[in-house]
Amino acid sequence: MIHYMQLNHEPFMLIKSKQKSIEMRLNDEKRQKLKVGDQIEFTDKSTNEKIVVQVVNLHRFSSFQELYNNFDKLKLGYQSDDVANPEDMEQYYSKDEIKKYGVVGIEINLLHELGEHKFL
């Protein structure tokens, strides 16, 4: 099965360059449908460029703090000199949403790039 998700430019480029291998999301209804072996087509919100990744593992936790405690910050998209702070994810998800759904670390492997997709 293929799933469709959007990404901000920086995390998109990190996945494209294989520097980021864990995509962090709220484990809402949409993400609960993910299965190992599925594919995700990510679209860069800034450029409309697309890449396709394969889900190689799903790591579910009750909070981003737990997720961050279980992975090297480089896999999560941070640089070696960055401070990896789980509260960074609160710019995307409220504390209530995190408490309700939990979170998922989607471990991915880049399959291919699709380039920019323009609609006429």
WOCORSUL-V385548 format. One record per helix or strand of 3 or more residues. SS is the DSSP state (helix for helix, strand for strand). FROM is the first residue (numbers start at 0). LEN is the number of residues. If there is no record, write none. Layout:
BEGIN
ss = [SS/SS]
from = [FROM/FROM]
len = [LEN/LEN]
END
This chain:
BEGIN
ss = [strand/helix/strand/helix/strand/strand/helix/helix/helix/strand]
from = [1/8/21/28/38/48/63/85/94/102]
len = [6/8/5/4/6/13/7/6/7/14]
END
